[in-house]
Amino acid sequence: MLRNITSIKILTVFFFCVLVAAGNAQNLNLKVIGDSISGFNVVVYNGEKLLLNNTEEFSLNMANLDLSENVNITNWKGEKWTGNKKKIRLTRDTFIEEFDLNLSITVTYEIINEQVIRKSIDLFQSGMPALYFTIKEISKPAEAPSKYVSFEHDDFPGGFAHEMFPSIGFVTPDNHVVGFLTDAGYKNHYTRSTRRRFNGHGGGFVGMRKLPDPALVSSATLTEREKGEHYVQYTFGEMYNLDAGKELIYKVEENFKKVGDAKIETNSGVISIASKTSGRSGIEVLTPLQDQKSYTVSFLSKGNALIALKLFRIKNGKKTVELEHGIKYIDNFPVKETEWTAFKGSILVPYIQNDSVAMFLTQLGNKSKLEIKDLQIIEHEPKKEPYNKMNMGEKVTKTTYIFVEPWTNHHDFVVSSQSRLAEAKGFEGTQIEKMLYANFNMLTWITSVNDFTPLNVPNMNYAPDMYNRDSFFSITSSYNEELNLKIWDQWAKTQTSKGAIATIITPYMGTVEAKDNEATIQWLIWAMLNKRRYGVALPKEKIDKTVEYVLNEFDKDKDGLCKSHFTLNQIDIIEYTPKTDRLAVNQGMFAIALRTIKELGYDISEEYIKKAEEGYRDFYDAKKKHILFDRKYPDIISLTDLEPEFFSLWLFERNLLTDNMVVNHLEQIPVLNKVSNSPYPEFGTTAPILVRLTKDEKGYAYLNEKYQPFAEFGESNYKDGSRDGFYYNGGSWMRAEYMAYVVGLKHGWQKARKLMENRAWAEINLNSKWPYSKEFIPTKWESTDSWWHSTRGLCWNVFILMADEVAGIRTKEMDPDYKNK
């Protein structure tokens, strides 16, 4: 029997409150300065204290579509204004002689709450089919700040901040922080991608030749500050063209050292590398790469093995982390034995605290031979070109936000950057809900400089790829009609001739990854949600084809039992050949698919659906008292096996499993990382997504090469205990864990509420340096320095918004995009 939550107010108490103490309240107000001759602009006060003493609102660069004509409007001010100290509107109509064009501009400031101001710039022209533009919004501190801060740096030295979350600010002499935020990329028309997938002849990512919005957010440099210049700036629609502009060439052919067992020879500019083993061996060279510049690495190569190219930061002579932006994932660049193959990849170096950068080239394979020549690095001073479009008769809006509060520390600035953005957009919720909602918005961009269709990426590490499962969980967490319909339609366009929906959409390159995983089922569920929420008419031919694919691909013999080559959830590290029916989550998700198809109007008998549902329940082992993740490995237990139950509760308000099954399953999952200052220190704060149950006193063990459900992947990656507690060997994945706890709550599990709160606390506080969403949290670690940098900022955790709705502690009306139909 399901337990209904009767009081939202009572349950909300155990969640994080909005941390706005009475002493933090500000008195923000706006004031217009100027006159009808010089123009008007807005300055910002906190009480009687001047915070922002702007001398203009923005500068604007415009060009026609062949870039043959360029026009600059600098230091724009309004000709007229209306309003009061809480809301001000500036307007001006301008005739652009070079284009024979009338341009209307409106700038609006509005105080949203005690700490947040929204600024919007509306641009409109009706006389030209389209024009390109770049707009720079400049904000100037009234006093020289004590320091500048960015999302990733406590003392930012200035220049562009190409970071995981585009937030920047400054600290005033009286110890207030003034922070600056931007609306989502699909609204403000920017993308944060700097690389693309390699072509079909190689693996990994390669830097692009045209870099959009590298300086989206920036501040005054140290040199500028010495001259008394202080500012924070957002730049929308500016592209760096690396194939134009100035270049400085560095030759690096001889400045290298040998790594591993590689035998190195040089002859007439050709570097020969020979290795007997496939271990880490090759050449390493210290590069001239510096902070906040763009470069190109190029070389010619030939040989009998694949090449990997890596870039590492060097601090005080010691190698630290891999460089995040640029050609990070060149893992298998193929070459030929008898002819030279050219490699060329760009690198955008963010602020890296003046670290040096080392480049490592290695060959992959036993008894490998490799030759490299013309190895060089080019430093660019790229040509800057506008790429945002102002189409005829269509208003374009750029929205930014300002928040003000007492300065405490960098951790709190990071938290506030996320919370204040959510508040600025009208979102209501707990602190963790606000932070996840903001992160979701900052990872939803335009697809490319030529395609302004929304694109949702998992995190900066995955950019520019959009994965179906990630975008499904991210976008359906919101009631935003535009995003739900447009991104669902993008996935519809990936439909194969058989009816399958692809796993991934990647800008600037194609993909053929469409397989029998959960992507196609999710697309049907998403279609059902869009029909329920927005009353849209679905494309019948496409739905017909996908329904037929699901029914035939997963249950060809119509016995109600699901068979697939892949898992129908996130644990996608093994392919089963032939198809398997051993997986509990597959059976459960197939049952969900059948009920979805029935609601979409197809003739699916209730008897057939109940067969599939009974098949899911049959994975519960009464003796072991848990659902069997894989019948071949009965000691493995996973939180993901409760996902079908969550889907059923969420989508159909009905349970598939009994209370006893759910409670017994959850009771056996260890909850680790106990912390004394967590909300409930008697419990752990994180649980492994998958672990092996044992009969010893400990009761569980991480996977090893001997008991291994993931075949070769697990045998090579999870041996010797080196990755215990990481990734799918016991990592704690918030979305899956939180969904499982909500399932427990609905089935009367007494620990559920406390563990939900502990897990939310862990996402913000377990690693104080990373107070934001993560792909996973390790459940076994000695130092947070060992946490994977690539996990930072994962988007799909925002799905806890739907989990909280199912739990009864959140309502639809708290979403600013919800429309009661």
Order of alpha helices (4+ residues) and beta strands (2+ residues): alpha-beta-beta-beta-beta-beta-beta-beta-beta-beta-beta-beta-beta-beta-beta-alpha-beta-beta-beta-beta-alpha-beta-beta-beta-beta-beta-beta-beta-beta-beta-beta-beta-beta-beta-beta-beta-alpha-alpha-beta-beta-beta-alpha-alpha-beta-alpha-alpha-alpha-alpha-beta-beta-beta-alpha-alpha-beta-beta-beta-beta-alpha-alpha-alpha-alpha
